[in-house]
Amino acid sequence: MGDSSRTAEEQYFPLQDLRPATRADKGRQHRPAKMSTNEGYDRAGSPASPKEECIQPLQKALPSPQDNDVFPPMPLYEQPLRRQLKSLVLRPVAFTFTLCCLSLIFSAAMIDGAKVGFKHAWARITFHDPDAGRPFLQEEKRRAALRREDEQNWKGEPDLENKAGLEYIPTEGGKDPVKNDVAYYARRVGLDVETFRVQTEDGMLLNLHHVYDPKEHKPLSDVERAARGPKIFTNAPPSRPIEPTERPKFPVLMIHGLMQSAGTFTSHDDNSLAFYLCKSGYDVWLGTNRCGFKPEHAFLKPSDPRMWTWSPRDMGNRDLPAFTSRVLSETGFQKLGLVCHSQGTTQTFIALSKDQRPDLGSKFTVFCALAPAVYAGPLLKRWYFSFVTSLSPFRYSTIFGIHAFIPLMMPFQRLLPGRVFGAAGYRMFNYLFGWSDRNWDRGLRDRGFQCSPTYISSESMRWWLGKNGFAKNGCILASEAETQLEAQVDAEMDKYKDDTPSPSHVPEVREIRPWYDHRAPPMAFWAAGKDELVDGRRLLKRFGRGREPDVRVVHSELIDEYEHLDVIWAMDIIDRVGRGVKDTLWMTCDVRDKVRIPKGCENVGAWNDTGRIR
């Protein structure tokens, strides 16, 4: 694994980024690091200690492009004894606090759910239908009836006789036990999944799921699907030789949201985006970010706090390149299409910015962002989120620890029956985030919450909700002052019908700095109009008003009636999101003459350099 001539520190934690060094980079790398005012913390990019018997955390390996407060300091844990003592002390303390927090949230959610149940019961007593306001009620009943029929007709093996005319014959069926298994749900719709192991440059081991048609692809062996070490973009030949007689499918990588997993794209039968794109003619790959349901590292144990010193910046700078590299290596392509939801968009927006890993943009034909999480929504002003934001780093670590964030949820997920955990999970998320199942297929709702929550580091959640993080700044790539300035400019511009008033109207517009340069790939946005967790409207305004002049926006849409999760779980996502994503992926594909044309894309034109369809 890796180059045996290099030390472990050199293999897993390279002391500089893989980007070609610019003149500005060279100046920064020799500049002394700015020390943090928090004890035990330092800013990303601090020079590594000359003598370190343990592996340095990723934040010391990444060069700091600039000194700002967008990304909060990360703990160092340099001294083994001090690290062990701190871990031993904080783990039981954090366990007690998080148990109390989880109990309070669960109790409040159940009380809230009881109120809803009472309203439904009263509606029935008074001869009213509590579901009458659901927009897809009849379609929901129709799909439920079809599932019941399929369950009754399942004989324990594929029904080759009665379904011989179907293109995709399910190899799993019967009553759905509701479990967290991407491959199982793929087989229920006539597809299958093979799982690859991927190692990041900082030693994290990730799962990458390949969705395929069993009639066309034979899964690789465990050895072929094993992790290959920390190196990425090595131009290695593909593991699967392309048949010269048949055009291959164009690869698409999909990345999930916060505390979720790859299963969120596969939990709704043929209404799942991953299965829809696969059956349309794309080669679909699903990445589950670091830790997921089982934290794994090349040599660190989950009890080591150094394994948990990461945030969405690291997911973008390390996980995304690792996934991208493996997909390109396995398929033999030079580029792929990228589809992300929520936090998946966050890590991508961060990685592609010009002071992070902008060269990664050359690996994508297009970046499709679903419910893009760039600007904070009003939901983060609720009292429980504001409480977390008010905590100092020390108090935050005392309450939530220095390992996983509220890891107690994971044992409950394993112990409780799938439908019980799914129902409880929905009720808690509904209470915390205000998400409803109004636009979902309620019969499949519990599957989605079996695919979440996943392990996430306390440091990552501190970045989202902490004192100097996203909730305070209001943006993933701007300070609080910059975010407020842009809001003031937007408010002034909203007074005019023309989206591009002259500088005399809004002189401050010149002070808004662009995040991306010419290396950014084309981008497409599907924002949710009723999303209170993130503000998609502000993102559409930023790109629509020319503040990112080097980015080609190939699609920009605000779906007024959608909430945050509706862009992946709504009953009409194939029409409202899926077809648009499918067409956008094909419109921007750079090897259209060498790959299979997706179904329904025969008349979709290509996007050229001038931004016109030809």
C-alpha positions as CSV (number, residue, x, y, z in Angstrom):
1,M,0.0,0.0,0.0
2,G,1.7,3.2,-1.2
3,D,5.4,3.6,-1.7
4,S,7.4,1.5,0.8
5,S,10.4,3.9,0.5
6,R,8.4,6.7,2.2
7,T,7.6,7.0,5.8
8,A,4.0,6.6,7.1
9,E,3.7,10.4,7.6
10,E,4.9,11.0,4.0
11,Q,2.5,8.4,2.6
12,Y,-0.7,9.3,4.3
13,F,-0.2,13.0,5.2
14,P,1.7,14.7,2.4
15,L,3.2,17.9,3.6
16,Q,1.9,20.0,0.7
17,D,-1.1,19.9,-1.5
18,L,-1.0,18.2,-4.8
19,R,-1.9,21.4,-6.6
20,P,0.9,22.9,-8.7
21,A,2.4,25.6,-6.6
22,T,1.7,29.1,-7.7
23,R,3.8,32.2,-6.9
24,A,1.4,33.1,-4.2
25,D,1.5,29.5,-2.8
26,K,5.3,29.6,-2.5
27,G,5.1,32.8,-0.6
28,R,2.5,31.4,1.8
29,Q,4.3,28.1,2.4
30,H,7.2,30.0,4.0
31,R,5.1,32.4,6.0
32,P,4.9,31.6,9.7
33,A,1.5,30.2,10.7
34,K,-0.9,32.5,12.6
35,M,-1.5,31.1,16.0
36,S,-5.0,30.6,17.4
37,T,-6.1,32.2,20.6
38,N,-7.7,28.9,21.6
39,E,-5.5,26.6,23.8
40,G,-4.6,23.4,22.0
41,Y,-5.7,24.7,18.6
42,D,-3.8,26.0,15.6
43,R,-4.8,27.1,12.1
44,A,-4.7,24.8,9.1
45,G,-1.3,24.9,7.5
46,S,1.0,25.1,10.6
47,P,4.4,23.6,9.9
48,A,4.8,20.0,11.0
49,S,6.9,19.3,14.0
50,P,10.3,17.9,13.0
51,K,10.0,15.0,15.4
52,E,6.5,13.5,15.6
53,E,6.1,9.9,16.6
54,C,2.5,9.9,15.5
55,I,0.8,10.9,12.3
56,Q,0.1,14.6,11.9
57,P,-3.6,15.6,11.4
58,L,-4.7,16.6,8.0
59,Q,-5.0,20.2,8.8
60,K,-1.2,20.4,9.4
61,A,-0.6,18.8,6.0
62,L,-2.8,21.2,4.0
63,P,-1.2,24.5,3.1
64,S,-3.4,27.4,4.3
65,P,-4.3,29.5,1.2
66,Q,-5.2,32.5,3.3
67,D,-5.6,33.5,6.9
68,N,-9.3,34.0,7.5
69,D,-12.1,32.9,9.8
70,V,-14.2,30.9,7.3
71,F,-12.6,27.6,8.5
72,P,-12.3,27.4,12.3
73,P,-9.1,26.1,13.9
74,M,-8.6,22.4,14.3
75,P,-7.1,20.6,17.4
76,L,-3.6,19.3,17.0
77,Y,-3.3,16.5,19.7
78,E,0.5,16.5,19.3
79,Q,1.5,15.0,22.7
80,P,0.4,11.4,23.0
81,L,0.0,11.4,26.8
82,R,-2.0,14.6,26.8
83,R,-4.1,13.3,23.9
84,Q,-4.9,10.1,25.7
85,L,-5.8,11.9,29.0
86,K,-8.0,14.4,27.2
87,S,-9.8,11.5,25.4
88,L,-10.3,9.5,28.6
89,V,-11.7,12.5,30.5
90,L,-14.0,13.9,27.7
91,R,-15.5,10.7,26.5
92,P,-17.6,9.9,29.6
93,V,-18.4,13.6,30.1
94,A,-19.5,14.0,26.5
95,F,-21.4,10.7,26.7
96,T,-23.5,12.1,29.6
97,F,-24.1,15.4,28.0
98,T,-25.1,13.9,24.6
99,L,-27.3,11.3,26.3
100,C,-29.2,14.2,27.9
101,C,-29.3,16.1,24.7
102,L,-30.6,13.1,22.7
103,S,-33.2,12.3,25.3
104,L,-34.5,15.9,25.3
105,I,-34.7,16.0,21.5
106,F,-36.3,12.6,21.4
107,S,-38.9,13.6,24.1
108,A,-39.7,16.9,22.4
109,A,-40.0,15.2,19.0
110,M,-42.3,12.5,20.4
111,I,-44.5,15.2,22.1
112,D,-44.6,17.0,18.8
113,G,-45.5,13.8,17.0
114,A,-48.2,13.0,19.5
115,K,-49.8,16.4,18.7
116,V,-49.8,15.5,15.0
117,G,-51.3,12.1,15.8
118,F,-54.1,13.7,17.9
119,K,-55.0,16.0,15.1
120,H,-55.2,13.1,12.7
121,A,-57.3,11.1,15.1
122,W,-59.6,14.0,15.6
123,A,-59.9,14.5,11.8
124,R,-61.0,10.9,11.4
125,I,-63.5,11.1,14.3
126,T,-65.1,14.1,12.7
127,F,-65.2,12.2,9.3
128,H,-62.4,14.1,7.7
129,D,-59.5,12.7,5.8
130,P,-56.2,13.9,7.5
131,D,-54.3,13.1,4.3
132,A,-56.6,15.0,2.0
133,G,-54.1,17.8,1.5
134,R,-51.3,15.6,0.3
135,P,-50.6,16.6,-3.3
136,F,-49.7,13.0,-4.5
137,L,-52.2,11.1,-2.5
138,Q,-53.7,9.1,-5.3
139,E,-50.4,8.3,-6.8
140,E,-49.1,7.3,-3.4
141,K,-52.0,4.8,-3.0
142,R,-51.4,3.4,-6.5
143,R,-47.7,2.7,-5.8
144,A,-48.5,1.2,-2.4
145,A,-51.0,-1.2,-4.1
146,L,-48.4,-2.2,-6.6
147,R,-45.9,-2.9,-3.9
148,R,-48.4,-5.1,-2.0
149,E,-49.1,-7.0,-5.2
150,D,-45.4,-7.6,-5.9
151,E,-44.9,-8.7,-2.3
152,Q,-47.7,-11.3,-2.6
153,N,-46.5,-12.6,-5.9
154,W,-42.9,-13.0,-4.8
155,K,-42.0,-16.7,-4.6
156,G,-38.5,-16.4,-3.2
157,E,-36.8,-16.2,-6.6
158,P,-36.9,-14.0,-9.7
159,D,-40.2,-14.4,-11.6
160,L,-38.6,-15.1,-15.0
161,E,-41.8,-16.5,-16.5
162,N,-44.2,-13.7,-15.8
163,K,-41.7,-10.9,-16.2
164,A,-39.8,-12.1,-19.2
165,G,-40.8,-9.1,-21.2
166,L,-39.3,-6.6,-18.6
167,E,-35.9,-5.1,-19.2
168,Y,-35.0,-5.2,-15.5
169,I,-36.2,-8.3,-13.5
170,P,-35.9,-7.9,-9.7
171,T,-33.8,-10.5,-8.0
172,E,-35.0,-9.6,-4.5
173,G,-38.6,-9.1,-3.4
174,G,-41.2,-10.0,-0.9
175,K,-42.0,-8.0,2.2
176,D,-39.5,-5.2,2.8
177,P,-37.8,-5.5,6.1
178,V,-36.5,-1.8,5.8
179,K,-32.7,-2.2,6.1
180,N,-29.7,-0.2,5.3
181,D,-28.4,-2.0,2.3
182,V,-27.8,-0.2,-1.1
183,A,-27.3,-3.5,-3.0
184,Y,-30.5,-5.0,-1.6
185,Y,-32.7,-2.1,-2.9
186,A,-30.9,-2.2,-6.2
187,R,-31.8,-5.9,-6.6
188,R,-35.4,-5.1,-5.9
189,V,-35.5,-3.0,-9.1
190,G,-33.5,-5.4,-11.3
191,L,-30.0,-3.8,-10.8
192,D,-27.1,-4.6,-8.5
193,V,-24.3,-2.9,-6.6
194,E,-20.6,-3.7,-6.0
195,T,-18.7,-1.9,-3.3
196,F,-15.2,-0.6,-3.7
197,R,-12.9,0.5,-0.9
198,V,-11.2,3.9,-1.4
199,Q,-8.4,5.3,0.6
200,T,-7.9,9.1,0.9
201,E,-4.6,10.9,1.1
202,D,-5.0,11.2,4.8
203,G,-5.6,7.5,5.4
204,M,-9.4,7.4,5.7
205,L,-11.1,4.3,4.2
206,L,-14.4,5.1,2.3
207,N,-17.1,3.1,0.5
208,L,-17.8,3.7,-3.1
209,H,-20.8,1.9,-4.6
210,H,-21.1,1.0,-8.2
211,V,-24.7,0.6,-9.5
212,Y,-24.8,-1.7,-12.5
213,D,-27.1,-3.8,-14.8
214,P,-26.3,-7.5,-14.0
215,K,-27.0,-8.3,-17.7
216,E,-24.1,-6.1,-18.8
217,H,-21.5,-6.2,-16.0
218,K,-19.8,-8.9,-14.0
219,P,-18.7,-7.7,-10.5
220,L,-15.0,-7.5,-9.8
221,S,-13.3,-9.6,-7.1
222,D,-12.7,-8.4,-3.5
223,V,-9.0,-7.9,-4.4
224,E,-9.8,-5.8,-7.4
225,R,-12.2,-3.7,-5.3
226,A,-9.9,-3.2,-2.4
227,A,-8.3,0.2,-1.5
228,R,-5.2,1.0,-3.5
229,G,-3.4,3.4,-1.2
230,P,-3.3,7.2,-0.8
231,K,-2.2,8.2,-4.3
232,I,-4.8,9.7,-6.6
233,F,-4.9,10.4,-10.4
234,T,-2.1,8.0,-11.2
235,N,-3.3,7.4,-14.8
236,A,-3.5,3.7,-14.1
237,P,-5.3,1.6,-16.7
238,P,-8.9,0.8,-15.9
239,S,-9.6,-2.5,-14.1
240,R,-12.5,-3.2,-16.4
241,P,-11.4,-3.3,-20.1
242,I,-13.9,-1.6,-22.4
243,E,-15.4,-3.9,-25.0
244,P,-14.5,-2.6,-28.4
245,T,-17.9,-3.7,-29.9
246,E,-20.0,-1.7,-27.5
247,R,-19.9,1.9,-26.4
248,P,-19.4,2.4,-22.7
249,K,-21.7,4.4,-20.4
250,F,-20.6,7.8,-19.3
251,P,-19.7,7.8,-15.5
252,V,-21.6,9.8,-13.0
253,L,-20.5,10.3,-9.3
254,M,-23.2,11.1,-6.7
255,I,-22.4,12.5,-3.2
256,H,-24.9,12.6,-0.3
257,G,-25.8,15.2,2.3
258,L,-25.0,15.8,6.0
259,M,-25.3,12.7,8.3
260,Q,-26.6,10.7,5.3
261,S,-25.1,8.0,3.1
262,A,-25.2,6.8,-0.5
263,G,-28.5,5.0,0.3
264,T,-30.4,8.3,0.2
265,F,-30.1,8.1,-3.6
266,T,-31.4,4.5,-3.7
267,S,-34.2,4.2,-1.1
268,H,-37.2,4.9,-3.2
269,D,-37.3,2.1,-5.8
270,D,-37.4,3.3,-9.4
271,N,-38.2,6.8,-8.1
272,S,-34.6,6.9,-6.8
273,L,-32.3,9.3,-8.7
274,A,-29.4,6.7,-8.8
275,F,-31.6,4.0,-10.3
276,Y,-33.2,6.4,-12.7
277,L,-29.8,7.6,-14.1
278,C,-28.5,4.0,-14.3
279,K,-31.5,2.8,-16.2
280,S,-31.3,5.9,-18.4
281,G,-27.9,4.8,-19.6
282,Y,-25.3,6.3,-17.2
283,D,-22.6,4.4,-15.3
284,V,-23.6,5.4,-11.7
285,W,-21.2,5.6,-8.7
286,L,-22.3,6.5,-5.2
287,G,-19.8,7.8,-2.6
288,T,-20.3,7.6,1.2
289,N,-18.2,10.2,2.9
290,R,-15.6,9.4,5.7
291,C,-16.7,7.4,8.7
292,G,-20.2,6.7,7.4
293,F,-21.7,3.8,9.4
294,K,-18.3,2.3,10.3
295,P,-15.4,4.6,11.0
296,E,-12.2,3.2,9.4
297,H,-8.7,4.4,8.9
298,A,-5.6,2.9,7.4
299,F,-3.9,2.8,10.8
300,L,-5.7,5.0,13.3
301,K,-8.4,3.6,15.6
302,P,-11.8,5.3,16.1
303,S,-10.8,5.9,19.7
304,D,-7.9,8.2,18.5
305,P,-9.2,11.8,18.4
306,R,-6.8,12.5,15.4
307,M,-9.1,10.4,13.3
308,W,-11.9,12.9,13.9
309,T,-10.1,16.2,13.2
310,W,-11.9,17.0,9.9
311,S,-14.7,19.2,8.5
312,P,-16.4,19.6,5.1
313,R,-13.2,21.3,3.9
314,D,-11.4,17.9,4.3
315,M,-14.3,16.0,2.6
316,G,-13.9,18.3,-0.4
317,N,-10.1,18.3,-0.5
318,R,-9.7,14.6,0.3
319,D,-12.8,12.5,-0.1
320,L,-14.1,14.0,-3.3
321,P,-10.7,13.7,-5.1
322,A,-10.3,10.1,-3.9
323,F,-13.8,9.1,-5.1
324,T,-13.2,10.9,-8.4
325,S,-9.8,9.3,-9.0
326,R,-11.2,5.8,-8.4
327,V,-14.2,6.2,-10.7
328,L,-12.0,7.5,-13.5
329,S,-9.5,4.8,-12.9
330,E,-12.1,2.1,-13.0
331,T,-13.9,3.4,-16.1
332,G,-10.9,4.7,-18.1
333,F,-12.5,8.2,-18.7
334,Q,-10.8,11.5,-18.2
335,K,-13.8,13.3,-16.8
336,L,-17.1,12.4,-15.1
337,G,-20.4,14.1,-14.3
338,L,-20.9,15.1,-10.6
339,V,-24.3,15.1,-8.8
340,C,-24.4,16.2,-5.2
341,H,-27.0,16.9,-2.6
342,S,-26.8,19.4,0.4
343,Q,-23.4,18.8,2.2
344,G,-22.2,17.0,-0.9
345,T,-22.6,20.4,-2.7
346,T,-20.8,22.1,0.2
347,Q,-17.7,20.0,0.0
348,T,-17.6,20.4,-3.8
349,F,-18.1,24.2,-3.7
350,I,-15.3,24.4,-1.2
351,A,-12.9,22.1,-3.1
352,L,-13.5,23.9,-6.4
353,S,-12.8,27.4,-5.0
354,K,-9.6,29.0,-6.3
355,D,-7.9,28.9,-2.9
356,Q,-8.5,25.2,-2.2
357,R,-8.2,22.5,-5.0
358,P,-9.4,24.3,-8.1
359,D,-7.5,21.9,-10.5
360,L,-10.1,19.3,-9.5
361,G,-12.5,21.1,-11.7
362,S,-10.8,19.7,-14.8
363,K,-12.1,16.2,-13.8
364,F,-15.8,17.2,-14.1
365,T,-17.9,17.8,-17.2
366,V,-20.5,19.4,-15.0
367,F,-21.4,19.9,-11.3
368,C,-25.1,19.4,-10.6
369,A,-26.0,20.8,-7.2
370,L,-29.3,19.7,-5.6
371,A,-30.4,21.9,-2.6
372,P,-27.0,23.6,-2.7
373,A,-25.8,24.3,0.8
374,V,-23.9,27.6,0.5
375,Y,-25.8,30.2,2.4
376,A,-27.5,29.6,5.8
377,G,-31.3,29.7,6.0
378,P,-33.4,31.0,8.9
379,L,-33.7,27.6,10.5
380,L,-30.2,28.0,12.0
381,K,-31.6,30.8,14.2
382,R,-33.7,28.4,16.2
383,W,-32.8,28.3,19.9
384,Y,-31.1,24.9,20.0
385,F,-28.9,25.7,17.0
386,S,-28.1,29.2,18.5
387,F,-27.2,27.5,21.7
388,V,-24.5,25.5,20.0
389,T,-23.3,28.6,18.1
390,S,-22.8,30.4,21.4
391,L,-20.4,27.8,22.8
392,S,-16.7,28.4,23.0
393,P,-14.5,25.7,21.6
394,F,-13.7,24.4,25.1
395,R,-17.3,24.2,26.1
396,Y,-18.3,22.7,22.8
397,S,-15.7,19.9,23.2
398,T,-16.8,19.3,26.8
399,I,-20.4,18.8,25.7
400,F,-20.0,17.0,22.4
401,G,-16.5,15.5,22.8
402,I,-13.6,15.3,20.4
403,H,-14.6,12.1,18.6
404,A,-18.0,11.5,16.8
405,F,-20.9,13.8,17.2
406,I,-23.7,12.2,19.3
407,P,-22.6,8.6,18.3
408,L,-25.4,7.1,20.5
409,M,-27.6,7.2,17.4
410,M,-25.7,4.5,15.7
411,P,-26.3,1.7,18.3
412,F,-30.0,2.5,18.2
413,Q,-30.0,2.1,14.5
414,R,-28.5,-1.3,14.8
415,L,-30.7,-2.5,17.6
416,L,-34.2,-1.2,16.7
417,P,-36.3,-2.7,13.9
418,G,-36.0,-0.8,10.7
419,R,-39.5,0.7,10.6
420,V,-39.3,1.7,14.3
421,F,-36.0,3.5,13.8
422,G,-37.1,5.0,10.5
423,A,-40.3,6.4,12.1
424,A,-38.4,7.8,15.1
425,G,-35.7,9.2,12.8
426,Y,-38.3,11.0,10.7
427,R,-40.0,12.4,13.8
428,M,-36.7,13.8,15.2
429,F,-35.6,15.3,11.9
430,N,-39.1,16.8,11.5
431,Y,-38.9,18.4,14.9
432,L,-35.3,19.7,14.4
433,F,-35.5,20.8,10.8
434,G,-39.2,21.2,10.1
435,W,-39.0,18.8,7.1
436,S,-42.3,17.1,6.3
437,D,-43.2,14.0,4.2
438,R,-45.9,16.0,2.4
439,N,-44.3,15.4,-1.0
440,W,-42.8,12.0,-0.3
441,D,-44.1,8.4,-0.7
442,R,-44.9,7.8,2.9
443,G,-44.7,4.0,2.4
444,L,-41.0,4.3,1.6
445,R,-40.1,7.1,4.1
446,D,-38.6,4.8,6.7
447,R,-36.1,3.5,4.2
448,G,-34.6,6.9,3.8
449,F,-34.1,7.3,7.5
450,Q,-32.4,3.9,7.7
451,C,-29.7,5.5,5.5
452,S,-29.1,8.2,8.1
453,P,-27.8,9.3,10.5
454,T,-24.2,8.4,10.0
455,Y,-21.1,9.1,12.0
456,I,-19.8,12.6,11.7
457,S,-17.0,14.2,13.6
458,S,-17.7,16.7,16.4
459,E,-15.3,19.1,14.6
460,S,-17.3,18.9,11.5
461,M,-20.5,19.8,13.3
462,R,-18.6,22.6,15.0
463,W,-17.8,23.9,11.6
464,W,-21.5,23.9,10.7
465,L,-22.9,25.2,14.0
466,G,-20.0,26.5,16.1
467,K,-18.9,29.9,17.2
468,N,-16.9,30.8,14.1
469,G,-18.5,28.4,11.6
470,F,-21.2,28.4,9.0
471,A,-24.1,29.3,11.2
472,K,-22.3,32.5,12.4
473,N,-20.8,33.5,9.0
474,G,-23.9,32.6,7.1
475,C,-21.9,31.2,4.2
476,I,-19.4,28.4,3.5
477,L,-16.9,30.6,1.6
478,A,-17.2,34.0,3.1
479,S,-16.8,35.7,6.5
480,E,-19.7,37.2,8.4
481,A,-18.8,40.7,7.1
482,E,-18.6,39.6,3.5
483,T,-21.9,37.7,3.8
484,Q,-23.7,40.8,5.3
485,L,-22.2,43.0,2.6
486,E,-23.5,40.7,-0.2
487,A,-27.0,40.7,1.5
488,Q,-27.0,44.5,1.6
489,V,-26.1,44.6,-2.1
490,D,-28.8,42.1,-2.9
491,A,-31.4,44.1,-1.0
492,E,-30.4,47.2,-2.9
493,M,-30.4,45.4,-6.3
494,D,-33.9,43.9,-5.5
495,K,-35.3,47.4,-5.7
496,Y,-34.5,47.5,-9.4
497,K,-36.1,45.4,-12.1
498,D,-32.8,45.1,-13.9
499,D,-30.6,42.5,-12.2
500,T,-27.4,44.3,-13.2
501,P,-27.7,48.0,-12.1
502,S,-24.8,50.3,-12.8
503,P,-22.1,50.8,-10.1
504,S,-23.6,54.2,-9.4
505,H,-26.7,52.5,-8.0
506,V,-24.8,49.9,-6.0
507,P,-21.1,50.8,-5.7
508,E,-20.4,48.1,-3.1
509,V,-20.9,45.4,-5.7
510,R,-17.2,45.8,-6.6
511,E,-16.1,44.6,-3.2
512,I,-17.7,41.2,-3.6
513,R,-14.9,38.8,-4.4
514,P,-15.4,35.8,-6.8
515,W,-14.7,32.4,-5.3
516,Y,-13.9,30.6,-8.6
517,D,-11.7,31.1,-11.6
518,H,-11.5,29.6,-15.1
519,R,-10.7,26.1,-13.7
520,A,-14.3,25.7,-12.3
521,P,-16.5,23.3,-14.3
522,P,-19.9,24.2,-15.7
523,M,-22.5,24.2,-12.9
524,A,-26.2,23.5,-12.6
525,F,-28.5,24.3,-9.7
526,W,-31.8,22.9,-8.4
527,A,-32.8,24.9,-5.3
528,A,-35.8,24.3,-3.0
529,G,-38.1,27.3,-2.5
530,K,-39.3,26.2,0.9
531,D,-35.9,25.2,2.2
532,E,-35.2,26.9,5.5
533,L,-32.0,25.1,6.3
534,V,-30.1,26.7,3.4
535,D,-30.9,29.7,1.3
536,G,-30.9,28.6,-2.4
537,R,-32.3,31.8,-3.6
538,R,-29.1,33.7,-2.5
539,L,-26.9,31.3,-4.4
540,L,-29.0,31.7,-7.6
541,K,-28.7,35.5,-7.2
542,R,-24.9,35.3,-6.8
543,F,-24.4,33.4,-10.1
544,G,-27.3,35.1,-11.9
545,R,-25.9,38.6,-11.1
546,G,-22.5,37.9,-12.5
547,R,-20.5,37.6,-9.3
548,E,-18.8,34.5,-10.6
549,P,-17.9,35.6,-14.2
550,D,-15.7,32.5,-14.8
551,V,-18.4,30.0,-14.1
552,R,-20.7,28.8,-16.8
553,V,-24.2,28.1,-15.3
554,V,-25.9,25.6,-17.6
555,H,-29.1,25.2,-15.5
556,S,-30.6,27.3,-12.7
557,E,-34.0,26.4,-11.2
558,L,-35.9,27.2,-8.1
559,I,-38.6,24.7,-7.3
560,D,-41.0,26.7,-5.2
561,E,-42.9,23.9,-3.5
562,Y,-39.9,21.8,-2.5
563,E,-38.2,21.5,0.9
564,H,-34.6,20.5,1.5
565,L,-35.0,16.7,1.0
566,D,-37.7,16.9,-1.6
567,V,-35.0,17.2,-4.4
568,I,-34.1,13.6,-3.7
569,W,-37.3,12.1,-2.2
570,A,-40.3,13.8,-3.6
571,M,-42.7,11.6,-5.6
572,D,-42.3,13.8,-8.7
573,I,-38.5,14.2,-8.7
574,I,-38.1,12.2,-11.9
575,D,-40.1,14.9,-13.7
576,R,-38.9,17.9,-11.7
577,V,-35.3,17.0,-11.1
578,G,-34.3,13.6,-12.7
579,R,-34.9,14.5,-16.3
580,G,-33.2,17.8,-16.0
581,V,-30.1,16.2,-14.4
582,K,-30.0,13.5,-17.1
583,D,-30.2,16.0,-19.9
584,T,-27.7,18.3,-18.3
585,L,-25.2,15.5,-17.9
586,W,-25.5,14.6,-21.5
587,M,-25.5,18.3,-22.7
588,T,-22.1,18.8,-21.0
589,C,-20.6,15.4,-21.8
590,D,-17.3,15.9,-23.6
591,V,-17.2,12.4,-25.2
592,R,-20.6,12.2,-26.8
593,D,-19.3,10.5,-29.8
594,K,-17.6,7.7,-27.8
595,V,-20.3,6.8,-25.2
596,R,-23.8,5.4,-25.2
597,I,-26.6,7.9,-25.7
598,P,-28.9,8.0,-22.6
599,K,-32.5,7.2,-23.1
600,G,-34.5,10.3,-24.1
601,C,-31.4,12.4,-24.8
602,E,-31.3,11.7,-28.6
603,N,-32.3,15.3,-29.3
604,V,-30.4,17.0,-26.5
605,G,-27.8,19.4,-27.9
606,A,-24.2,19.9,-26.7
607,W,-23.0,22.8,-24.6
608,N,-20.3,24.8,-26.4
609,D,-17.7,27.3,-25.1
610,T,-20.0,30.3,-25.9
611,G,-22.8,28.9,-23.7
612,R,-25.1,28.1,-26.6
613,I,-26.8,24.8,-27.6
614,R,-25.8,23.5,-30.9
